Amino acid sequence: MNVAIVKYNAGNIYSVVNALKRLGVEPLLTDDAEQLQHADRVVFPGQGEASGAMEYLRSRKLDDVIRNLKQPVLGICIGQQLMCRHSEEGNTDCIGIFDADVRLFQPEHHEDKVPCMGWNRLYDTQSPLMQGIEGEYVYFVHSYYVPICPETIAKADYIQPYSAAMHKDNFYACQFHPEKSGRVGERIIKNFLEL
């Protein structure tokens, strides 16, 4: 299977490369439009800052490329956020696949720390991406979140319920890091490859 990973100025890409290699897939790390368009699967991962990431994507017209992909696409962490309409981080217009806005967590109590960091439980899971995943714990690191919306396919709670995973058409996304979530994350990546 030909799996391409979108190469852009966001961190954490190599942990995704290694997670795919553990599943027997040798991914291609690329920012070439043609290679992304011809891949069987595309992974759009990353940790970073929304405005800088979008600036880089727009400068190479990768925002249009990603928006128009027809094969299964998986956004991870900031990948999920950039697939939304707008982010409060840097007041940034994003790719606009999901009709949702990304918001900054607002602590309500002293113990509410931002960023949200660590293991959290998924619930209300649906869609083939989440097959066999209900009540499982996965690893999160984020200060911004997507509210619950029609595209939500898994929820998590931190300060309030939010979209832990999303799905629309051929686009899937996780706010958490499946590549850092042990056997549960491996199952989710495998589900994606088998879509």
LUMKE-513003 format. One line per 2 residues: number of its first residue (from 0); their letters; for each residue x negated, y, z negated of N, C-alpha, C. Coordinates in Angstrom, 3 decimals. Layout:
LUMKE-513003
NUM = a = X Y Z X Y Z X Y Z ~ ...
//
This chain:
LUMKE-513003
0 = mn = -0.838 -1.194 0.000 0.000 0.000 0.000 -0.876 1.249 0.000 ~ -0.493 2.214 0.810 -1.240 3.460 0.951 -0.648 4.505 0.005
2 = va = -1.361 4.797 -1.096 -0.891 5.761 -2.090 -1.822 6.967 -2.082 ~ -1.237 8.159 -1.871 -2.018 9.393 -1.877 -1.722 10.174 -3.152
4 = iv = -2.771 10.768 -3.721 -2.634 11.654 -4.869 -2.937 13.067 -4.392 ~ -2.028 13.998 -4.694 -2.224 15.391 -4.275 -3.410 15.977 -5.041
6 = ky = -4.410 16.418 -4.288 -5.613 17.014 -4.881 -5.424 18.528 -4.911 ~ -5.417 19.088 -6.101 -5.320 20.548 -6.241 -5.982 20.926 -7.556
8 = na = -5.916 22.208 -7.929 -6.704 22.682 -9.078 -6.010 22.397 -10.405 ~ -5.676 21.136 -10.646 -5.069 20.739 -11.923 -5.858 19.572 -12.480
10 = gn = -5.997 19.539 -13.795 -6.786 18.490 -14.444 -6.039 17.173 -14.528 ~ -6.709 16.176 -15.081 -6.118 14.881 -15.403 -5.841 13.984 -14.199
12 = iy = -6.389 14.317 -13.053 -6.095 13.518 -11.865 -6.787 12.152 -11.945 ~ -7.984 12.095 -12.525 -8.729 10.834 -12.484 -8.148 9.758 -13.387
14 = sv = -7.420 10.143 -14.438 -6.753 9.111 -15.249 -5.636 8.450 -14.439 ~ -5.021 9.202 -13.515 -3.996 8.636 -12.621 -4.663 7.699 -11.606
16 = vn = -5.801 8.116 -11.068 -6.561 7.255 -10.149 -6.865 5.924 -10.835 ~ -7.360 5.979 -12.080 -7.732 4.764 -12.805 -6.522 3.891 -13.115
18 = al = -5.377 4.516 -13.446 -4.152 3.746 -13.732 -3.704 2.978 -12.489 ~ -3.797 3.607 -11.324 -3.419 2.931 -10.078 -4.400 1.801 -9.755
20 = kr = -5.692 2.046 -9.991 -6.696 1.005 -9.742 -6.444 -0.222 -10.613 ~ -5.989 0.001 -11.856 -5.677 -1.132 -12.740 -4.530 -1.972 -12.185
22 = lg = -3.694 -1.358 -11.365 -2.580 -2.088 -10.734 -2.956 -2.618 -9.351 ~ -4.250 -2.532 -9.010 -4.714 -3.083 -7.743 -4.543 -2.151 -6.556
24 = ve = -4.285 -0.868 -6.805 -4.107 0.112 -5.728 -5.322 1.030 -5.701 ~ -5.907 1.216 -4.539 -7.037 2.129 -4.347 -6.479 3.422 -3.745
26 = pl = -6.155 4.430 -4.573 -5.478 5.618 -4.046 -6.428 6.552 -3.293 ~ -5.833 7.370 -2.446 -6.563 8.387 -1.705 -6.287 9.731 -2.362
28 = lt = -7.328 10.424 -2.801 -7.204 11.744 -3.414 -7.399 12.771 -2.308 ~ -6.331 13.549 -1.973 -6.418 14.404 -0.787 -5.543 15.647 -0.888
30 = dd = -5.973 16.704 -0.186 -5.113 17.875 0.009 -4.828 18.055 1.497 ~ -5.029 16.986 2.270 -4.790 17.012 3.710 -3.319 16.700 3.997
32 = ae = -2.626 17.616 4.663 -1.190 17.481 4.916 -0.862 16.181 5.640 ~ -1.624 15.853 6.662 -1.331 14.657 7.462 -1.479 13.383 6.641
34 = ql = -2.512 13.323 5.816 -2.708 12.141 4.973 -1.574 12.001 3.956 ~ -1.128 13.118 3.399 -0.005 13.076 2.451 1.280 12.630 3.162
36 = qh = 1.513 13.140 4.358 2.731 12.812 5.099 2.776 11.345 5.525 ~ 1.621 10.732 5.746 1.581 9.353 6.240 1.389 8.311 5.141
38 = ad = 1.275 8.746 3.901 1.122 7.800 2.786 2.449 7.084 2.518 ~ 2.372 5.858 1.970 3.588 5.124 1.579 4.196 5.725 0.313
40 = rv = 3.346 6.212 -0.585 3.772 6.838 -1.836 2.862 8.033 -2.082 ~ 3.414 9.083 -2.701 2.610 10.255 -3.054 2.785 10.525 -4.545
42 = vf = 1.667 10.727 -5.243 1.685 11.080 -6.661 1.189 12.519 -6.784 ~ 1.948 13.329 -7.531 1.664 14.757 -7.713 1.457 14.992 -9.207
44 = pg = 0.227 14.737 -9.707 -0.028 14.775 -11.154 -0.597 16.108 -11.596 ~ -1.095 16.145 -12.809 -1.873 17.288 -13.241 -1.527 17.836 -14.604
46 = qg = -2.494 18.526 -15.160 -2.332 19.366 -16.341 -2.902 20.705 -15.914 ~ -2.242 21.777 -16.309 -2.769 23.075 -15.910 -1.770 24.170 -16.154
48 = ea = -1.926 25.266 -15.430 -1.113 26.465 -15.612 -0.343 26.714 -14.319 ~ 0.954 26.990 -14.454 1.864 27.007 -13.296 1.480 28.028 -12.229
50 = sg = 1.203 29.274 -12.616 0.987 30.301 -11.585 -0.280 30.023 -10.778 ~ -1.355 29.624 -11.460 -2.595 29.306 -10.745 -2.435 28.093 -9.846
52 = am = -1.708 27.098 -10.336 -1.475 25.888 -9.531 -0.654 26.218 -8.295 ~ 0.410 27.009 -8.457 1.240 27.375 -7.303 0.474 28.235 -6.306
54 = ey = -0.370 29.110 -6.809 -1.189 29.947 -5.919 -2.072 29.070 -5.031 ~ -2.689 28.059 -5.645 -3.548 27.144 -4.892 -2.726 26.360 -3.868
56 = lr = -1.577 25.822 -4.302 -0.730 25.033 -3.399 -0.254 25.876 -2.218 ~ 0.175 27.112 -2.482 0.658 27.991 -1.402 -0.467 28.354 -0.436
58 = sr = -1.665 28.583 -0.965 -2.790 28.986 -0.109 -3.123 27.907 0.916 ~ -2.770 26.655 0.608 -3.027 25.540 1.536 -1.738 24.987 2.133
60 = kl = -0.621 25.712 1.910 0.706 25.313 2.400 1.140 23.928 1.896 ~ 0.550 23.526 0.761 0.900 22.219 0.190 2.279 22.242 -0.457
62 = dd = 2.767 23.437 -0.847 4.121 23.512 -1.401 5.149 23.074 -0.354 ~ 4.967 23.537 0.898 5.871 23.124 1.993 5.712 21.645 2.306
64 = vi = 4.472 21.179 2.310 4.208 19.759 2.600 4.933 18.887 1.582 ~ 4.758 19.187 0.295 5.377 18.377 -0.765 6.902 18.429 -0.655
66 = rn = 7.451 19.609 -0.460 8.905 19.798 -0.371 9.528 18.960 0.754 ~ 8.762 18.734 1.828 9.288 18.046 3.013 8.887 16.578 3.123
68 = lk = 8.249 16.028 2.101 7.886 14.611 2.141 9.147 13.745 2.132 ~ 9.097 12.615 2.840 10.257 11.721 2.960 10.090 10.420 2.177
70 = qp = 8.851 10.078 1.814 8.592 8.853 1.063 8.764 9.109 -0.430 ~ 8.780 8.076 -1.280 8.856 8.317 -2.719 7.672 9.160 -3.218
72 = vl = 7.994 10.178 -4.013 7.002 11.100 -4.588 7.198 11.083 -6.103 ~ 6.091 11.023 -6.847 6.150 11.048 -8.311 5.355 12.227 -8.849
74 = gi = 6.051 13.191 -9.469 5.390 14.293 -10.149 5.126 13.906 -11.590 ~ 3.974 14.292 -12.122 3.609 13.974 -13.507 3.197 15.257 -14.223
76 = ci = 3.759 15.490 -15.402 3.449 16.629 -16.283 3.695 17.949 -15.547 ~ 2.647 18.707 -15.238 2.899 19.962 -14.526 3.447 19.679 -13.127
78 = gq = 3.200 18.477 -12.610 3.805 18.091 -11.334 5.319 18.162 -11.402 ~ 5.908 17.666 -12.510 7.366 17.771 -12.680 7.780 19.237 -12.730
80 = ql = 7.065 20.037 -13.509 7.438 21.441 -13.671 7.345 22.212 -12.351 ~ 6.307 21.937 -11.564 6.134 22.645 -10.293 7.169 22.221 -9.255
82 = mc = 7.803 21.052 -9.446 8.855 20.607 -8.535 10.186 21.300 -8.835 ~ 10.237 22.102 -9.921 11.450 22.841 -10.277 11.494 24.173 -9.532
84 = rh = 12.530 24.944 -9.805 12.772 26.207 -9.086 11.856 27.330 -9.576 ~ 11.710 27.440 -10.903 10.978 28.564 -11.480 10.422 28.146 -12.837
86 = se = 9.289 28.726 -13.215 8.702 28.466 -14.530 8.489 29.770 -15.279 ~ 8.806 29.745 -16.577 8.501 30.901 -17.423 6.995 31.094 -17.577
88 = eg = 6.220 30.056 -17.313 4.760 30.175 -17.419 4.245 31.048 -16.278 ~ 3.848 32.254 -16.604 3.373 33.188 -15.582 4.490 33.710 -14.691
90 = nt = 5.769 33.528 -15.114 6.918 33.983 -14.321 6.764 33.544 -12.866 ~ 6.678 32.235 -12.673 6.249 31.644 -11.406 7.386 30.990 -10.627
92 = dc = 7.548 31.365 -9.370 8.443 30.630 -8.476 7.730 29.356 -8.056 ~ 8.435 28.231 -8.171 7.808 26.932 -7.912 8.325 26.329 -6.607
94 = ig = 8.162 25.041 -6.414 8.463 24.395 -5.133 9.966 24.318 -4.867 ~ 10.774 24.135 -5.921 12.216 24.217 -5.748 12.925 22.943 -5.328
96 = if = 12.337 21.791 -5.599 13.006 20.516 -5.292 14.147 20.288 -6.288 ~ 13.851 20.465 -7.576 14.870 20.332 -8.617 15.453 21.715 -8.911
98 = da = 16.774 21.790 -8.984 17.455 23.064 -9.220 17.487 23.341 -10.724 ~ 16.320 23.598 -11.281 16.188 23.789 -12.727 15.024 24.736 -12.986
100 = dv = 15.076 25.410 -14.125 14.012 26.328 -14.520 13.238 25.754 -15.710 ~ 11.942 26.014 -15.735 11.053 25.505 -16.777 10.936 26.567 -17.867
102 = rl = 11.111 26.136 -19.119 11.122 27.087 -20.237 10.032 26.759 -21.251 ~ 9.609 27.791 -21.984 8.636 27.633 -23.073 9.361 27.162 -24.325
104 = fq = 8.817 26.146 -24.990 9.370 25.735 -26.280 9.357 26.915 -27.247 ~ 10.473 27.112 -27.954 10.565 28.151 -28.977 10.698 27.476 -30.338
106 = pe = 9.639 27.496 -31.163 9.708 26.842 -32.472 10.850 27.400 -33.319 ~ 11.576 26.506 -33.962 12.688 26.913 -34.834 12.337 26.748 -36.309
108 = hh = 11.357 25.892 -36.613 10.956 25.622 -37.988 9.429 25.648 -38.068 ~ 8.909 25.781 -39.263 7.462 25.834 -39.464 6.755 24.610 -38.865
110 = ed = 7.403 23.430 -38.974 6.750 22.201 -38.490 6.803 22.047 -36.969 ~ 7.523 22.917 -36.271 7.590 22.859 -34.805 6.318 23.462 -34.224
112 = kv = 5.450 22.614 -33.722 4.192 23.079 -33.153 4.283 23.071 -31.626 ~ 3.690 24.080 -31.011 3.610 24.137 -29.560 2.132 24.274 -29.219
114 = pc = 1.568 23.384 -28.401 2.272 22.428 -27.548 2.800 21.205 -28.305 ~ 3.792 20.587 -27.668 4.268 19.260 -28.073 3.177 18.279 -27.655
116 = mg = 2.669 17.517 -28.621 1.555 16.615 -28.328 1.749 15.312 -29.056 ~ 1.706 14.208 -28.330 1.771 12.904 -28.973 2.850 12.016 -28.386
118 = wn = 3.160 10.966 -29.120 4.087 9.937 -28.654 5.517 10.307 -29.008 ~ 6.418 10.119 -28.038 7.817 10.434 -28.259 8.664 9.391 -27.544
120 = rl = 9.891 9.221 -28.053 10.778 8.159 -27.560 11.657 8.650 -26.416 ~ 11.788 7.793 -25.399 12.696 8.065 -24.279 14.063 7.469 -24.576
122 = yd = 15.130 8.164 -24.170 16.477 7.611 -24.310 17.356 8.099 -23.157 ~ 18.544 7.506 -23.045 19.469 7.792 -21.928 18.765 7.637 -20.581
124 = tq = 18.013 6.557 -20.431 17.267 6.347 -19.192 18.177 5.783 -18.102 ~ 17.911 6.196 -16.871 18.631 5.701 -15.700 17.711 5.773 -14.495
126 = sp = 18.136 5.237 -13.370 17.402 5.218 -12.095 16.383 4.064 -12.086 ~ 16.071 3.566 -10.896 15.107 2.456 -10.779 13.729 2.782 -11.369
128 = lm = 13.344 4.064 -11.407 12.048 4.428 -11.990 11.975 4.024 -13.456 ~ 13.102 4.080 -14.145 13.155 3.804 -15.580 13.643 2.387 -15.891
130 = qg = 13.638 1.515 -14.898 14.070 0.126 -15.080 13.297 -0.531 -16.227 ~ 14.012 -1.058 -17.221 13.371 -1.746 -18.342 12.801 -0.812 -19.395
132 = ie = 13.091 0.489 -19.294 12.536 1.473 -20.233 13.692 2.150 -20.973 ~ 13.945 1.768 -22.209 14.960 2.448 -23.036 14.475 2.380 -24.471
134 = ge = 14.359 3.534 -25.099 13.892 3.575 -26.478 12.394 3.366 -26.614 ~ 11.674 3.392 -25.501 10.219 3.186 -25.536 9.499 4.504 -25.799
136 = yv = 8.289 4.410 -26.341 7.485 5.586 -26.629 6.465 5.826 -25.519 ~ 6.326 7.094 -25.128 5.357 7.496 -24.108 4.620 8.743 -24.602
138 = yf = 3.533 9.092 -23.916 2.641 10.153 -24.394 2.890 11.480 -23.684 ~ 3.120 12.529 -24.479 3.396 13.875 -23.976 2.317 14.859 -24.425
140 = vh = 2.008 15.845 -23.569 1.219 17.026 -23.936 1.771 18.172 -23.097 ~ 2.574 19.075 -23.699 3.129 20.184 -22.923 3.698 21.265 -23.827
142 = sy = 3.653 22.505 -23.327 4.220 23.654 -24.029 5.527 24.101 -23.381 ~ 5.743 23.661 -22.143 6.928 24.041 -21.379 7.748 22.794 -21.102
144 = yv = 9.052 22.981 -20.891 9.944 21.841 -20.703 11.049 22.203 -19.713 ~ 11.684 21.172 -19.158 12.845 21.349 -18.290 14.088 20.980 -19.102
146 = pi = 15.066 21.885 -19.225 16.290 21.549 -19.951 17.023 20.371 -19.292 ~ 17.936 19.767 -20.030 18.776 18.707 -19.468 19.556 19.284 -18.286
148 = cp = 19.607 18.539 -17.185 20.267 19.009 -15.969 20.777 17.795 -15.189 ~ 21.502 17.997 -14.073 22.031 16.851 -13.335 20.957 15.868 -12.843
150 = et = 19.724 16.336 -12.657 18.647 15.462 -12.154 17.924 14.699 -13.268 ~ 18.298 14.916 -14.518 17.646 14.241 -15.653 17.928 12.740 -15.604
152 = ia = 16.860 11.929 -15.683 17.031 10.463 -15.721 16.456 9.849 -16.995 ~ 15.857 10.668 -17.846 15.416 10.227 -19.176 15.294 11.466 -20.039
154 = ka = 15.669 11.324 -21.308 15.603 12.443 -22.238 14.604 12.144 -23.344 ~ 14.089 13.204 -23.939 13.291 13.121 -25.157 13.701 14.313 -26.012
156 = dy = 13.404 14.240 -27.300 13.728 15.334 -28.217 12.456 15.931 -28.780 ~ 12.318 17.243 -28.644 11.288 18.000 -29.358 11.839 19.424 -29.476
158 = iq = 12.177 19.841 -30.643 12.882 21.092 -30.921 14.319 21.001 -30.412 ~ 14.498 20.534 -29.171 15.830 20.219 -28.643 15.690 19.118 -27.600
160 = py = 16.793 18.499 -27.162 16.700 17.506 -26.091 16.239 18.181 -24.795 ~ 15.441 17.460 -23.998 14.979 18.012 -22.723 14.766 16.870 -21.724
162 = sa = 14.476 17.247 -20.486 14.277 16.269 -19.404 12.890 15.650 -19.497 ~ 12.833 14.383 -19.917 11.557 13.662 -19.945 11.218 13.108 -18.569
164 = am = 12.264 12.864 -17.750 12.055 12.397 -16.370 13.218 12.877 -15.517 ~ 12.945 13.016 -14.216 13.936 13.566 -13.282 13.913 12.793 -11.966
166 = hk = 15.018 12.887 -11.213 15.112 12.209 -9.921 16.108 12.943 -9.033 ~ 15.696 13.181 -7.801 16.585 13.713 -6.764 16.074 13.195 -5.426
168 = dn = 16.941 12.476 -4.715 16.581 11.919 -3.402 15.316 11.053 -3.538 ~ 14.265 11.367 -2.781 13.029 10.575 -2.834 12.031 11.131 -3.857
170 = fy = 12.459 12.118 -4.642 11.555 12.770 -5.600 11.846 12.314 -7.030 ~ 10.794 11.877 -7.706 10.853 11.417 -9.094 9.817 12.221 -9.869
172 = ac = 10.053 12.387 -11.172 9.077 13.141 -11.956 9.164 12.753 -13.423 ~ 8.007 12.824 -14.101 7.905 12.547 -15.544 7.204 13.723 -16.206
174 = qf = 7.772 14.218 -17.294 7.073 15.239 -18.075 5.931 14.597 -18.864 ~ 6.106 13.349 -19.258 5.071 12.615 -20.007 4.009 12.081 -19.055
176 = hp = 2.985 11.469 -19.632 1.873 10.912 -18.845 1.975 9.392 -18.814 ~ 2.558 8.816 -17.762 2.620 7.353 -17.712 1.235 6.717 -17.699
178 = ek = 0.271 7.420 -17.108 -1.090 6.871 -17.011 -1.786 6.823 -18.363 ~ -1.204 7.469 -19.393 -1.781 7.453 -20.744 -0.829 6.800 -21.739
180 = sg = 0.178 6.090 -21.216 1.237 5.551 -22.081 1.234 4.027 -22.166 ~ 0.050 3.421 -22.048 -0.083 1.981 -22.251 0.785 1.146 -21.322
182 = rv = 1.293 0.022 -21.852 2.052 -0.917 -21.021 3.360 -0.316 -20.518 ~ 3.963 0.599 -21.311 5.223 1.236 -20.887 4.957 2.114 -19.668
184 = ge = 3.910 2.930 -19.734 3.546 3.774 -18.595 3.178 2.960 -17.379 ~ 2.476 1.849 -17.609 2.113 0.963 -16.499 3.364 0.415 -15.815
186 = ri = 4.370 0.073 -16.626 5.634 -0.424 -16.070 6.316 0.647 -15.207 ~ 6.274 1.899 -15.649 6.888 2.992 -14.894 6.158 3.214 -13.575
188 = ik = 4.831 3.191 -13.601 4.058 3.344 -12.355 4.359 2.187 -11.412 ~ 4.435 0.969 -11.964 4.781 -0.212 -11.148 6.187 -0.054 -10.552
190 = nf = 7.131 0.417 -11.361 8.488 0.673 -10.844 8.436 1.644 -9.669 ~ 7.615 2.692 -9.799 7.481 3.675 -8.718 6.934 3.028 -7.452
192 = le = 5.905 2.216 -7.607 5.296 1.569 -6.439 6.267 0.604 -5.760 ~ 7.223 0.074 -6.545 8.167 -0.908 -6.000 9.472 -0.280 -5.507
194 = l = 9.620 1.033 -5.592 10.857 1.694 -5.149 11.144 1.380 -3.682
//
